[in-house]
């Protein structure tokens, strides 16, 4: 895995400092994937859940093999939430725990899908960009809602897409991963281009709207959260 000195996500003391960090990350992220989808053998997903009081974040990572999408490895980490809830700044709330969970894997996956945004972000540096840049791993943001920009309505068939435009540039893609379902919003994080990002999301969805690695990570994070709740109320 990446050297630990390069995987520390600085927690800002103000929103101005947080914005400056995001702008710096946006300037550093790379736009070219190291391998094509044909060269990928495993894809991971990352997601997080919170304790009922909002003080603890439970981050999980699930690694799935290609093309069968069988689960290869799982890791999870529970940490104190280090940053307040502010839309657009989730890298500072969930990023440190996700980075720790990825760092605990026995091997680095070829690609990491993060529940959140990459370039489809007001400062072009969502949580997927932060995590990918700090871990030096290709990442894709997969979100359920648009954070920056707009996409026009498009067809209901699986695989149809619509660009997300923000301030005159395409920052992501609305992707129909399941026929007739609401789209997901895909954007490049780090070491990734938008075309490969969309291809990866479609390759990891079949019967569900959410990519299988992210769905599995979400399931694990919820189980960890529930186990913490059970432990806290046990006699």
Helices and strands as residue ranges (DSSP letters): G 4-6, H 15-28, G 37-39, E 42-50, E 56-65, E 71-80, H 90-103, E 111-115, H 127-135, E 139-143, E 161-166, E 169-175, E 184-188, H 194-203, H 212-233
